[in-house]
């Protein structure tokens, strides 16, 4: 399975992150350990939501959509309340 996931910083709640992985637990641990240069500054992170896909291509396509203006607005309206 492939996962598109949404994170929210616990220490800086205004900071949000969207990513894609095939190992959700490991990736969340990596974010919270500071292994990602994009998220290390705002750790720790809470997993807000994730969407599972059986196809890597579908997951990549959905992640790209979520990082657009309309995708981000959708996430803000439905997940990051």
VEXTORVEX-858370 format. One record per atom (N, C-alpha, C): residue in one letter; atom name; x, y, z. Coordinates in Angstrom, 2 decimals. Layout:
! residues N
('A','CA',(X,Y,Z))
...
This chain:
! residues 81
('X','N',(0.83,-1.18,0.00))
('X','CA',(0.00,0.00,0.00))
('X','C',(0.88,1.25,0.00))
('X','N',(0.32,2.33,-0.53))
('X','CA',(0.98,3.63,-0.56))
('X','C',(0.05,4.63,0.12))
('X','N',(0.63,5.52,0.89))
('X','CA',(-0.16,6.42,1.73))
('X','C',(0.17,7.88,1.43))
('X','N',(-0.86,8.68,1.29))
('X','CA',(-0.72,10.13,1.29))
('X','C',(-1.16,10.55,2.68))
('X','N',(-0.30,11.30,3.37))
('X','CA',(-0.57,11.60,4.77))
('X','C',(-0.51,13.11,5.02))
('X','N',(-1.24,13.52,6.03))
('X','CA',(-1.31,14.93,6.43))
('X','C',(-0.84,15.05,7.86))
('X','N',(0.12,15.91,8.07))
('X','CA',(0.67,16.14,9.40))
('X','C',(0.38,17.57,9.85))
('X','N',(0.35,17.74,11.17))
('X','CA',(0.23,19.06,11.78))
('X','C',(1.24,19.12,12.91))
('X','N',(1.99,20.19,12.96))
('X','CA',(3.00,20.34,13.99))
('X','C',(2.34,20.52,15.35))
('X','N',(2.81,19.77,16.33))
('X','CA',(2.29,19.89,17.69))
('X','C',(2.77,21.19,18.33))
('X','N',(4.03,21.54,18.09))
('X','CA',(4.61,22.73,18.71))
('X','C',(4.31,24.03,17.96))
('X','N',(4.01,23.92,16.66))
('X','CA',(3.68,25.07,15.81))
('X','C',(2.43,24.70,15.01))
('X','N',(1.24,24.75,15.61))
('X','CA',(0.02,24.24,14.97))
('X','C',(-0.31,24.85,13.61))
('X','N',(0.26,26.00,13.30))
('X','CA',(0.00,26.61,11.99))
('X','C',(0.79,25.92,10.87))
('X','N',(1.78,25.10,11.25))
('X','CA',(2.60,24.39,10.26))
('X','C',(1.96,23.04,9.92))
('X','N',(1.81,22.81,8.62))
('X','CA',(1.20,21.58,8.13))
('X','C',(2.09,20.98,7.04))
('X','N',(1.92,19.68,6.82))
('X','CA',(2.76,19.01,5.84))
('X','C',(1.96,17.90,5.17))
('X','N',(2.16,17.72,3.87))
('X','CA',(1.54,16.65,3.10))
('X','C',(2.67,15.84,2.48))
('X','N',(2.60,14.52,2.60))
('X','CA',(3.63,13.66,2.04))
('X','C',(3.06,12.34,1.56))
('X','N',(3.93,11.50,0.99))
('X','CA',(3.55,10.19,0.48))
('X','C',(4.62,9.19,0.86))
('X','N',(4.20,7.97,1.24))
('X','CA',(5.14,6.93,1.63))
('X','C',(4.51,5.56,1.46))
('X','N',(5.35,4.53,1.53))
('X','CA',(4.83,3.16,1.55))
('X','C',(4.98,2.54,2.95))
('X','N',(5.53,3.30,3.89))
('X','CA',(5.68,2.85,5.27))
('X','C',(5.33,4.01,6.19))
('X','N',(4.07,4.12,6.54))
('X','CA',(3.56,5.28,7.27))
('X','C',(4.18,5.43,8.65))
('X','N',(4.28,4.35,9.40))
('X','CA',(4.86,4.44,10.76))
('X','C',(6.31,4.91,10.72))
('X','N',(7.09,4.32,9.82))
('X','CA',(8.50,4.71,9.71))
('X','C',(8.62,6.17,9.29))
('X','N',(7.81,6.59,8.35))
('X','CA',(7.90,7.97,7.87))
('X','C',(7.54,8.97,8.96))
('X','N',(6.50,8.68,9.74))
('X','CA',(6.13,9.57,10.84))
('X','C',(7.25,9.62,11.87))
('X','N',(7.84,8.46,12.18))
('X','CA',(8.98,8.43,13.10))
('X','C',(10.15,9.24,12.55))
('X','N',(10.39,9.16,11.25))
('X','CA',(11.47,9.93,10.62))
('X','C',(11.21,11.44,10.76))
('X','N',(9.97,11.86,10.53))
('X','CA',(9.64,13.28,10.69))
('X','C',(9.89,13.72,12.13))
('X','N',(9.45,12.93,13.08))
('X','CA',(9.58,13.30,14.49))
('X','C',(11.00,13.18,15.01))
('X','N',(11.84,12.41,14.32))
('X','CA',(13.25,12.30,14.70))
('X','C',(14.09,13.41,14.06))
('X','N',(13.49,14.19,13.16))
('X','CA',(14.21,15.28,12.53))
('X','C',(14.98,14.90,11.29))
('X','N',(14.67,13.74,10.67))
('X','CA',(15.40,13.28,9.49))
('X','C',(15.01,14.00,8.20))
('X','N',(13.89,14.71,8.21))
('X','CA',(13.46,15.44,7.03))
('X','C',(13.81,16.92,7.20))
('X','N',(14.56,17.47,6.26))
('X','CA',(14.96,18.87,6.38))
('X','C',(13.75,19.81,6.32))
('X','N',(12.68,19.37,5.67))
('X','CA',(11.49,20.21,5.52))
('X','C',(10.66,20.27,6.80))
('X','N',(10.77,19.27,7.65))
('X','CA',(9.89,19.21,8.82))
('X','C',(10.62,19.21,10.16))
('X','N',(11.93,19.08,10.16))
('X','CA',(12.70,18.96,11.41))
('X','C',(12.49,20.16,12.33))
('X','N',(12.39,21.33,11.76))
('X','CA',(12.29,22.57,12.52))
('X','C',(11.00,22.65,13.35))
('X','N',(9.96,21.93,12.91))
('X','CA',(8.65,22.05,13.55))
('X','C',(8.20,20.79,14.28))
('X','N',(9.11,19.88,14.55))
('X','CA',(8.74,18.65,15.25))
('X','C',(8.35,18.95,16.69))
('X','N',(7.57,18.15,17.33))
('X','CA',(6.98,16.88,16.87))
('X','C',(5.73,17.11,16.01))
('X','N',(5.41,16.08,15.25))
('X','CA',(4.29,16.11,14.33))
('X','C',(3.20,15.14,14.77))
('X','N',(1.96,15.53,14.53))
('X','CA',(0.80,14.66,14.74))
('X','C',(0.28,14.23,13.38))
('X','N',(-0.06,12.96,13.26))
('X','CA',(-0.69,12.46,12.05))
('X','C',(-2.17,12.85,12.11))
('X','N',(-2.60,13.66,11.16))
('X','CA',(-3.98,14.14,11.13))
('X','C',(-4.87,13.16,10.38))
('X','N',(-4.38,12.70,9.23))
('X','CA',(-5.16,11.79,8.40))
('X','C',(-4.24,11.15,7.38))
('X','N',(-4.70,10.04,6.82))
('X','CA',(-3.98,9.42,5.71))
('X','C',(-4.98,8.73,4.80))
('X','N',(-4.60,8.61,3.54))
('X','CA',(-5.42,7.94,2.54))
('X','C',(-4.54,6.86,1.92))
('X','N',(-5.04,5.63,1.89))
('X','CA',(-4.28,4.49,1.37))
('X','C',(-4.65,4.23,-0.09))
('X','N',(-3.63,3.90,-0.88))
('X','CA',(-3.79,3.57,-2.29))
('X','C',(-3.07,2.26,-2.59))
('X','N',(-3.63,1.46,-3.45))
('X','CA',(-2.94,0.23,-3.86))
('X','C',(-1.96,0.51,-4.99))
('X','N',(-2.11,1.64,-5.66))
('X','CA',(-1.26,2.01,-6.78))
('X','C',(-0.35,3.18,-6.39))
('X','N',(0.94,3.03,-6.64))
('X','CA',(1.88,4.12,-6.36))
('X','C',(1.56,5.33,-7.23))
('X','N',(1.23,5.11,-8.48))
('X','CA',(0.91,6.21,-9.39))
('X','C',(-0.29,7.01,-8.89))
('X','N',(-1.32,6.33,-8.39))
('X','CA',(-2.50,7.02,-7.87))
('X','C',(-2.13,7.84,-6.63))
('X','N',(-1.28,7.29,-5.77))
('X','CA',(-0.85,8.01,-4.57))
('X','C',(-0.06,9.26,-4.94))
('X','N',(0.84,9.14,-5.90))
('X','CA',(1.64,10.29,-6.34))
('X','C',(0.73,11.36,-6.93))
('X','N',(-0.21,10.95,-7.74))
('X','CA',(-1.14,11.89,-8.36))
('X','C',(-1.97,12.62,-7.29))
('X','N',(-2.45,11.87,-6.30))
('X','CA',(-3.26,12.50,-5.24))
('X','C',(-2.41,13.43,-4.38))
('X','N',(-1.17,13.03,-4.08))
('X','CA',(-0.27,13.91,-3.31))
('X','C',(-0.04,15.21,-4.07))
('X','N',(0.19,15.12,-5.36))
('X','CA',(0.41,16.32,-6.16))
('X','C',(-0.82,17.22,-6.14))
('X','N',(-2.01,16.62,-6.23))
('X','CA',(-3.24,17.41,-6.14))
('X','C',(-3.35,18.08,-4.78))
('X','N',(-3.07,17.36,-3.70))
('X','CA',(-3.20,17.91,-2.35))
('X','C',(-2.25,19.08,-2.12))
('X','N',(-1.18,19.16,-2.88))
('X','CA',(-0.22,20.24,-2.74))
('X','C',(-0.54,21.44,-3.63))
('X','N',(-1.65,21.36,-4.37))
('X','CA',(-2.11,22.51,-5.15))
('X','C',(-2.97,23.40,-4.26))
('X','N',(-3.30,24.56,-4.74))
('X','CA',(-4.15,25.48,-3.98))
('X','C',(-5.50,24.87,-3.62))
('X','N',(-6.16,24.24,-4.59))
('X','CA',(-7.47,23.67,-4.31))
('X','C',(-7.36,22.43,-3.42))
('X','N',(-6.31,21.65,-3.58))
('X','CA',(-6.11,20.49,-2.71))
('X','C',(-5.83,20.89,-1.28))
('X','N',(-5.01,21.92,-1.12))
('X','CA',(-4.70,22.42,0.21))
('X','C',(-5.95,22.99,0.87))
('X','N',(-6.77,23.71,0.10))
('X','CA',(-8.03,24.26,0.62))
('X','C',(-8.96,23.12,1.05))
('X','N',(-9.01,22.06,0.26))
('X','CA',(-9.81,20.88,0.61))
('X','C',(-9.34,20.29,1.93))
('X','N',(-8.03,20.12,2.08))
('X','CA',(-7.47,19.55,3.31))
('X','C',(-7.77,20.46,4.50))
('X','N',(-7.65,21.74,4.30))
('X','CA',(-7.90,22.69,5.38))
('X','C',(-9.36,22.64,5.82))
('X','N',(-10.26,22.51,4.86))
('X','CA',(-11.69,22.48,5.15))
('X','C',(-12.11,21.16,5.81))
('X','N',(-11.48,20.05,5.42))
('X','CA',(-11.96,18.74,5.87))
('X','C',(-11.07,18.06,6.92))
('X','N',(-9.79,18.37,6.97))
('X','CA',(-8.88,17.63,7.85))
('X','C',(-8.20,18.49,8.89))
('X','N',(-7.78,19.69,8.53))
('X','CA',(-7.01,20.55,9.44))
('X','C',(-7.90,21.59,10.10))
('X','N',(-8.81,21.14,10.90))
('X','CA',(-9.73,22.09,11.55))
('X','C',(-9.17,22.58,12.85))
